[in-house]
Amino acid sequence: MTTPTLHVLGIDPGGTTGWVLLTVSRLAIFAGETPEILEWDYGELTGPEPRQSTEIAQMCREIQGLDYKTGPAVMSEAWTADPTFHSTDQEQYSPIRINAQLELLHFQGKMGDSTLHFQPRTIKAGKGVRDDKLKRIGIYVPGSQHIQDGAKHALNTLRRARESFDFALELWPYPANGLP
């Protein structure tokens, strides 16, 4: 059975990890229906990195429970080193460690039927996803750059999925009834 909705979980990992869950109609991604966010949720995780990672994995299993056998597409921000940034602060590597733990949890099957992807931080502001757009569509959360960044990753993921059928199938590889 094909589920009527799809979920994308945008993650901004780090010492404070922001996350945004967007739910859309499957037809908005795969059949040209007008895109609309049907539901959304958000939050922040703090504390030890392994706890944050396992909380994300648990969240994925809970989200999958909303639509049987269709886990969320998880899009986390890929962290790249800035060669001009000279710091010995190990906190800057927190996103790398969290993403590595997410890869392990995904490999172990502890994220349910989720798919796990990474996109560069530079993409979150690309293609017009700025704070004013978040405000306009009603998913701006004042005071939390981490949540705003998670929302930008989620929105860019949906845009990219609508632009590329192949990318959409990477995010939600659950075909049934002639419709992916």
C-alpha positions in Angstrom: 0.0 0.0 0.0 1.3 3.4 -0.9 1.2 5.9 1.9 -0.5 9.2 1.1 2.1 11.4 2.8 5.9 11.7 2.9 8.1 13.0 5.7 11.4 14.8 5.5 13.4 15.5 8.7 15.9 18.4 8.3 18.8 18.2 10.8 21.3 20.9 11.8 23.7 18.8 13.9 26.0 20.2 16.6 26.3 21.0 20.3 22.6 22.1 19.9 21.0 20.1 17.1 18.0 21.7 15.5 15.4 19.6 13.6 12.3 20.2 11.6 9.9 17.6 10.3 7.8 18.5 7.3 4.9 16.3 6.0 3.7 16.7 2.4 1.4 14.8 0.1 3.1 12.0 -1.9 1.4 13.4 -5.0 3.1 16.8 -4.5 6.5 15.1 -5.0 5.7 12.3 -7.5 2.6 13.5 -9.4 2.7 17.3 -9.8 0.1 18.2 -7.1 0.5 21.7 -5.7 3.1 21.5 -2.9 1.8 22.2 0.5 3.1 21.5 4.0 0.4 19.4 5.6 2.0 19.2 9.1 5.2 20.2 10.7 7.1 19.9 14.0 10.4 21.1 15.3 12.7 21.1 18.2 16.3 21.1 19.5 18.4 18.4 21.1 21.3 19.1 23.5 23.6 17.0 25.6 26.0 14.2 24.8 26.3 13.5 21.1 25.5 9.8 21.4 22.2 10.7 23.1 21.4 13.2 20.5 22.0 10.7 17.7 19.9 7.9 19.4 17.1 10.5 20.0 17.1 11.2 16.2 17.0 7.5 15.4 14.1 7.0 17.9 12.3 10.0 16.3 12.7 8.4 12.8 11.1 5.2 14.1 8.2 7.2 15.6 7.8 9.2 12.4 7.7 5.9 10.4 4.9 4.8 12.6 2.8 7.6 11.1 3.0 5.9 7.7 3.6 2.1 7.7 6.9 1.1 6.1 7.7 4.6 4.9 10.3 6.2 7.0 11.3 9.8 6.7 13.9 11.1 4.4 16.5 12.4 6.8 18.7 15.3 5.5 21.5 16.4 7.8 23.9 19.2 7.2 27.2 18.0 5.9 30.0 19.7 7.8 33.1 20.8 5.9 36.2 22.4 7.4 36.9 26.0 6.6 40.7 26.0 6.0 40.9 29.7 7.1 39.3 28.9 10.5 42.1 28.3 12.9 40.7 26.9 16.2 41.5 24.1 18.5 38.0 24.0 19.9 36.7 20.4 19.5 33.1 21.6 19.6 33.4 22.6 15.9 33.6 18.9 15.1 30.4 18.0 16.8 28.4 17.9 13.6 30.9 15.4 12.1 30.6 13.1 15.1 26.8 13.2 15.1 26.6 12.5 11.4 29.0 9.6 11.8 26.8 8.2 14.6 23.7 8.6 12.5 25.4 6.7 9.7 26.2 3.9 12.1 22.7 3.8 13.5 21.2 3.8 10.0 23.6 0.9 9.0 22.4 -1.0 12.0 18.8 -0.6 11.1 18.0 1.5 14.1 16.4 4.3 12.1 13.6 2.1 10.7 12.9 2.6 7.0 14.4 6.1 7.0 16.9 7.1 4.3 19.8 9.2 5.4 21.4 11.9 3.3 23.7 14.9 3.7 23.8 18.2 1.9 26.3 21.0 2.2 25.5 23.9 4.6 25.8 26.2 1.6 22.7 24.7 0.1 20.3 25.7 2.9 20.3 29.4 1.9 20.4 28.6 -1.8 17.3 28.8 -4.1 15.6 31.4 -2.0 15.2 29.7 1.3 15.9 32.6 3.7 14.2 33.6 6.9 11.7 35.7 5.1 10.5 32.6 3.2 10.2 30.6 6.5 8.1 33.5 7.9 5.9 33.7 4.8 5.0 30.0 4.8 4.6 29.9 8.6 7.5 27.7 9.7 9.8 30.4 11.2 10.8 29.7 14.8 12.1 32.9 16.4 15.3 32.8 18.4 16.6 29.5 17.1 19.1 29.5 14.2 19.4 25.7 14.6 15.7 25.1 14.0 15.7 27.7 11.1 18.7 25.8 9.5 16.9 22.5 9.9 13.8 24.0 8.2 16.0 25.3 5.3 17.5 21.9 4.8 14.1 20.2 4.8 12.6 22.8 2.3 15.6 22.4 0.0 15.2 18.7 0.1 11.6 18.9 -0.9 12.5 21.4 -3.7 15.2 19.1 -5.0 12.9 16.1 -4.8 10.2 17.9 -6.9 12.9 18.9 -9.5 14.4 15.3 -9.8 12.3 12.1 -9.9 15.5 10.1 -9.4 16.5 12.1 -6.3 12.9 11.7 -4.9 13.3 7.9 -5.3 16.5 8.1 -3.4 14.7 9.8 -0.5 11.6 7.6 -0.6 12.4 4.3 -2.4 9.0 2.6 -1.6 7.2 2.1 -4.9 3.7 0.5 -4.9 0.6 0.5 -6.9 2.3 2.0 -10.0 3.2 5.2 -8.1 6.5 5.6 -6.3 
